[in-house]
Amino acid sequence: MSAPRPNPGRRVGVWLVGARGSISTCVSYGLAALRAGLIEPVGMVTQSAPFDALPLASLEHLVVGGHDICTRGLTESAGELVRHRILTNELVTAVSAEAAAYEARIRPGVLDPDDVGVADLHPEAARRGSLAPREQIAAIQSDLAQFASDNQLDTVVVVNVASTEAHRDPRPYWRSLATLDAALDERTAQPASLVYAYAALDAGHPFVNFTPSVGASPAALRELARARGVPHCGSDGKTGETLVKTVLAPLFVARRLRVLSWQGYNMLGNRDGECLADPLHRDAKLRSKDEALRQLLGDPKVHTKVGIDYVPSLRDWKTAWDFIHFEGFLGAQMSLQFTWAGSDSALAAPLVLDLALFAELALALGQSGEMTHTASFFKAPIGGGSHDFHAQFQRLVEYAERHAR
């Protein structure tokens, strides 16, 4: 029996957790600009061969909504990005009607138990944060159902682009759906990212975790996805320094050049940088950034380290510097250095749209569980496998070839 073929006119909702953040602002204004023909789809994998041969949903049929815990207006977020040279005044003005429609679809989110001191916290988000997890899940699912109904959507894809949560050691009850459900019934508090993942998957919505937060990574959530027949992917979007690492590291291995040390240092501003200034939040990020490199090099003796510092004046820009000390023939020691400077939000936004399209397609094709073909998008891809970007991307190409129209 052949696989089902998706209806090309299906309407797809993209629900962004962290809806007023820099990434979501770039997604909403960027999507509107694409539809108006004001920009080209630079950075979007799905809009080029061989992926444009897939029966993907049309950008014209995407509707964006989301959750946020803050009261800050979308126009304020856009204004910051204009000042930081990410968006232009002309683009913001041209798509203001679509941006206003998106803002009207944003609902108060769920405050994470470990988040304190949020400056512009929405009172309803604080109230939801105090609810038992089952009540939080029900509130999120109600918002998703209303979003789908109001906009006559065929599918809703939930994408987590919120700030990184504090690191949490895995809980024993995350090992199976039965034990997680028991913990939820006992009103045991859970990370907000896990609550969102549970709410989405349980209601039949694909889930994308673009952050290093827990999300749908635990075995219990992966079991839930399979039980509900829903696809999901994550975690921690690969947009800058780690992307370069997963391209360069295989070169040293293939040429048998011995890496002695690989030292990285990151400076970033914006709210993500401010969040990562906290040691527990920073630890969650560093774990995913270092894991890929150590697996690729395959040498337990190599020295690797990544540092992150918050530099407020950088705003939405990030600079990463890497120093690679390696040994060649005759023991000659050499080095390679690179500097990556870019806007994480502008780099991430097209990938968020790509992943929403891939997740919706997987659901339309009747696929469920981990979307392992999307590994090239993530620092810590669910489902494991090689961190080699070239090998990961080849898997995505092969997927496209199998499911082309």
RASULLIN-V871074 format. One record per residue. PHI is phi as a letter, one per 40 degrees, with the letter a starting at -180 (none if undefined). PSI is psi in degrees with one decimal (999 if undefined). OMEGA is omega in degrees with one decimal (* if undefined). Layout:
PHI,PSI,OMEGA ; PHI,PSI,OMEGA
This chain:
none,132.1,-179.5 ; c,156.1,-179.8 ; c,150.9,178.6 ; c,145.4,178.9 ; b,127.4,-176.4 ; c,149.1,173.3 ; c,121.8,-174.1 ; c,-19.0,-176.9 ; c,14.9,-174.8 ; c,142.9,179.7 ; c,130.4,-171.4 ; b,127.9,174.3 ; c,137.4,174.2 ; b,107.0,-175.4 ; b,114.5,-173.7 ; c,120.1,174.0 ; c,115.0,-168.4 ; g,46.2,-165.3 ; c,-18.7,179.7 ; b,8.9,177.9 ; c,175.5,-176.4 ; c,-41.6,-179.7 ; c,-48.6,-179.3 ; c,-37.1,177.8 ; c,-42.3,176.8 ; c,-36.9,178.3 ; c,-50.3,-174.5 ; c,-47.7,179.4 ; c,-36.1,179.4 ; c,-43.3,178.6 ; c,-44.2,178.9 ; c,-40.1,179.3 ; c,-37.7,176.4 ; c,-45.7,-178.1 ; c,-29.0,179.4 ; c,-2.9,-179.9 ; g,20.8,-178.0 ; c,-24.5,179.3 ; b,165.7,174.6 ; c,158.3,-177.5 ; c,51.4,179.2 ; c,131.5,179.5 ; g,-4.6,179.1 ; c,112.8,-179.5 ; c,-39.9,-172.4 ; c,-18.1,-175.2 ; c,17.1,179.1 ; b,163.3,179.2 ; c,146.3,-0.9 ; c,4.6,-171.2 ; c,-21.5,178.4 ; c,-4.9,174.6 ; c,-4.7,177.1 ; c,150.7,177.2 ; c,59.1,-178.5 ; c,155.0,172.9 ; c,153.2,179.8 ; c,143.9,174.6 ; d,-27.8,179.2 ; c,-23.0,-174.7 ; b,14.6,176.7 ; c,138.2,176.1 ; b,127.7,-173.9 ; b,134.7,173.8 ; a,-172.2,178.4 ; i,178.3,176.0 ; b,146.4,171.3 ; a,147.5,-179.5 ; c,-5.8,-175.6 ; b,160.5,176.7 ; c,-8.3,-178.5 ; d,135.5,-179.1 ; c,154.1,178.6 ; c,-36.6,179.5 ; c,-31.2,176.1 ; c,-43.2,177.4 ; c,-42.6,178.8 ; c,-39.8,178.5 ; c,-40.4,177.1 ; c,-42.5,-178.9 ; c,-28.8,173.4 ; c,-45.7,179.7 ; c,-28.5,-177.6 ; c,9.8,174.3 ; g,33.0,175.0 ; c,-48.2,173.9 ; b,161.5,174.8 ; b,153.8,176.8 ; d,-39.4,-177.5 ; c,-42.8,179.8 ; c,-44.9,-179.4 ; d,-42.6,179.8 ; c,-40.8,-175.4 ; c,-31.4,-176.0 ; b,23.5,-175.4 ; c,-33.5,-179.6 ; c,-43.3,178.3 ; c,-37.8,179.0 ; c,-40.1,178.9 ; c,-37.9,177.8 ; c,-39.1,177.2 ; c,-46.1,-179.2 ; d,-35.4,-179.8 ; c,-17.5,180.0 ; c,5.8,178.7 ; c,132.7,-179.7 ; b,154.7,176.8 ; c,134.1,-177.2 ; c,-159.2,-180.0 ; b,120.1,179.1 ; c,131.4,177.0 ; c,142.7,-178.7 ; d,-29.1,-177.0 ; c,-3.0,179.9 ; c,125.4,177.7 ; b,153.1,174.5 ; g,26.9,176.3 ; c,121.0,-169.2 ; c,-43.7,-175.6 ; b,45.6,-176.3 ; c,132.8,176.7 ; c,131.6,-178.4 ; d,-37.3,-179.7 ; c,-33.4,175.9 ; c,-38.5,176.4 ; c,-42.7,178.8 ; c,-44.3,179.0 ; c,-33.2,179.1 ; c,-22.9,-179.6 ; c,-5.8,-179.8 ; c,161.3,171.7 ; c,150.7,-176.2 ; d,-40.4,179.5 ; c,-36.8,179.3 ; c,-37.1,176.0 ; c,-45.4,179.4 ; c,-44.1,-179.9 ; c,-39.4,179.8 ; c,-42.7,178.7 ; c,-45.6,-179.6 ; c,-34.9,176.7 ; c,-43.2,177.5 ; c,-41.9,-180.0 ; c,-41.6,179.4 ; c,-40.7,179.1 ; c,-41.7,177.6 ; d,-47.1,-179.3 ; c,-42.1,-178.7 ; c,-47.1,-176.8 ; c,-31.4,-173.7 ; b,10.5,177.1 ; f,54.0,-175.7 ; c,145.0,174.8 ; c,-32.2,-176.7 ; a,149.4,171.1 ; b,126.5,174.8 ; b,126.0,179.5 ; c,125.5,-178.7 ; b,122.3,179.2 ; c,110.0,175.2 ; b,25.8,178.9 ; c,169.0,177.6 ; c,151.4,-178.6 ; c,131.4,176.2 ; c,161.1,173.2 ; c,145.0,178.8 ; c,137.6,174.0 ; b,132.5,172.9 ; c,144.9,-179.5 ; d,136.2,177.1 ; c,141.1,179.9 ; d,-34.5,-176.8 ; c,-1.2,173.8 ; c,-2.4,-174.0 ; c,-19.8,178.9 ; a,157.4,-180.0 ; c,-36.8,-179.3 ; c,-44.7,-178.4 ; c,-33.7,175.5 ; c,-44.5,178.6 ; d,-38.3,177.9 ; c,-40.4,178.4 ; c,-38.9,177.6 ; c,-40.3,178.7 ; c,-27.5,179.0 ; c,6.4,176.5 ; g,29.7,178.0 ; c,123.6,-177.7 ; c,143.3,-178.7 ; b,156.7,173.9 ; d,144.2,-178.7 ; d,-38.1,-178.6 ; c,-36.6,177.5 ; c,-38.7,178.3 ; c,-44.5,177.7 ; c,-43.2,-179.7 ; c,-44.9,179.7 ; c,-47.3,-178.4 ; d,-44.3,-178.8 ; c,-53.9,-175.3 ; c,-41.6,-179.4 ; c,-32.4,-179.8 ; c,1.8,177.2 ; g,19.2,-179.4 ; b,131.1,173.7 ; d,148.2,-176.6 ; b,132.3,177.4 ; b,123.6,178.0 ; b,100.9,-178.4 ; c,2.8,-177.1 ; b,167.4,173.6 ; c,3.9,178.5 ; c,168.9,-172.0 ; d,-53.5,178.2 ; f,-130.6,-178.3 ; c,18.1,-178.1 ; c,-36.7,-177.7 ; c,152.3,-179.3 ; d,-34.4,-178.9 ; c,-41.6,179.9 ; c,-35.0,177.3 ; c,-34.6,174.9 ; c,-41.0,178.4 ; c,-42.7,179.9 ; c,-43.3,179.3 ; c,-39.2,-179.1 ; c,-34.6,-178.5 ; c,-5.2,-179.7 ; g,40.4,-174.1 ; b,136.1,175.8 ; c,154.9,175.9 ; a,162.8,179.2 ; a,166.8,-178.8 ; i,-175.1,0.7 ; b,159.9,178.2 ; g,95.5,-177.8 ; d,139.0,-176.4 ; b,100.6,-171.1 ; b,-22.2,-170.7 ; b,-107.0,-174.1 ; d,-46.4,-178.1 ; c,-33.6,175.2 ; d,-46.8,179.2 ; c,-41.0,179.3 ; d,-43.4,-176.1 ; c,-9.5,171.1 ; c,-41.5,-175.3 ; c,-41.1,-173.9 ; d,-42.9,178.3 ; c,-26.1,177.0 ; c,-46.7,-179.7 ; c,-40.2,179.6 ; c,-45.1,-177.0 ; c,-35.5,-179.6 ; c,5.1,177.3 ; f,38.9,173.9 ; c,127.5,-172.8 ; c,113.4,176.5 ; c,125.1,179.9 ; c,-42.1,-180.0 ; a,144.9,173.9 ; b,102.8,-174.9 ; b,130.0,179.0 ; b,150.1,179.7 ; a,130.3,-176.7 ; b,136.8,171.6 ; b,129.2,178.8 ; a,155.3,178.0 ; b,-141.4,-178.3 ; f,-174.0,-174.5 ; c,-28.7,177.3 ; c,-43.1,177.4 ; c,-40.8,178.1 ; c,-40.8,178.0 ; c,-42.0,-177.4 ; c,-7.1,174.2 ; c,-23.3,175.8 ; c,130.1,-175.2 ; d,-39.4,-177.8 ; c,-38.9,176.4 ; c,-39.8,-179.9 ; c,-38.7,-179.4 ; c,-39.6,179.2 ; c,-38.1,-179.6 ; c,-43.6,-175.9 ; c,-32.3,-179.9 ; d,-45.5,-177.9 ; c,-30.2,-179.2 ; c,-33.2,-175.7 ; c,-27.6,-175.2 ; d,-44.8,-176.1 ; c,-45.9,-177.1 ; c,-44.3,-178.1 ; c,-37.7,178.9 ; c,-40.5,-177.7 ; c,-41.8,-178.8 ; c,-30.8,174.6 ; g,22.7,-178.6 ; b,108.2,-177.8 ; c,-15.6,-177.2 ; c,-14.0,-176.5 ; c,141.4,177.8 ; c,120.2,174.4 ; b,141.5,177.7 ; a,142.1,176.8 ; b,133.3,175.9 ; b,149.1,177.3 ; b,130.6,175.0 ; b,144.3,177.3 ; c,122.1,178.7 ; b,95.8,-171.5 ; d,-36.6,-174.9 ; c,-16.3,178.5 ; c,-19.0,179.1 ; f,-122.2,-175.7 ; c,13.8,-179.2 ; b,153.0,-178.7 ; b,139.9,173.7 ; b,129.4,177.3 ; b,133.2,177.6 ; b,131.3,178.7 ; b,138.8,176.1 ; b,120.6,-179.4 ; b,115.7,179.5 ; b,121.0,-174.8 ; b,162.1,-177.3 ; b,134.6,177.3 ; b,-160.7,-178.8 ; d,143.7,-179.6 ; g,14.1,178.9 ; g,8.2,-179.9 ; c,128.2,-179.1 ; c,130.0,-175.0 ; b,176.4,179.5 ; a,155.8,173.2 ; b,137.9,177.3 ; b,144.1,172.2 ; a,152.5,176.8 ; b,130.0,179.1 ; b,122.0,177.5 ; b,123.2,-177.8 ; a,176.5,176.6 ; c,112.9,179.9 ; d,-37.5,-177.1 ; c,-43.9,179.5 ; c,-29.8,177.2 ; c,-37.0,-175.5 ; c,-36.6,-172.0 ; d,-48.3,179.4 ; c,-31.0,178.5 ; c,-36.6,176.8 ; c,-44.4,177.2 ; c,-43.2,176.6 ; d,-49.2,-175.7 ; c,-36.4,175.9 ; c,-41.5,179.1 ; c,-42.9,178.7 ; c,-40.5,-179.2 ; c,-42.1,178.6 ; c,-39.4,178.4 ; c,-43.7,179.4 ; d,-42.7,178.1 ; c,-43.2,-179.2 ; c,-29.1,179.0 ; c,1.0,179.3 ; g,19.4,-179.8 ; c,152.7,-179.7 ; a,167.7,-179.5 ; g,-160.9,-174.8 ; c,129.7,177.0 ; c,77.0,-173.1 ; c,-19.8,179.6 ; c,-11.3,-180.0 ; c,13.6,-174.7 ; d,-31.1,-176.7 ; c,-13.3,-179.9 ; c,-9.3,-167.4 ; b,150.6,173.9 ; c,-35.1,-177.7 ; b,71.0,-173.7 ; c,132.1,175.6 ; c,132.6,-176.7 ; h,-9.1,174.2 ; g,-147.9,-176.8 ; g,-175.9,-178.1 ; c,147.2,173.4 ; c,-0.1,179.3 ; c,116.1,-176.0 ; d,-39.6,-178.2 ; c,-43.7,178.3 ; c,-39.7,179.0 ; c,-45.7,-177.9 ; c,-34.5,177.1 ; c,-37.2,176.4 ; c,-38.3,178.5 ; c,-40.0,177.5 ; c,-44.6,179.5 ; c,-37.5,176.1 ; c,-44.8,-179.5 ; c,-40.0,-179.5 ; c,-35.3,-180.0 ; c,-31.3,-171.6 ; b,14.9,179.0 ; c,156.4,-178.5 ; d,999,*
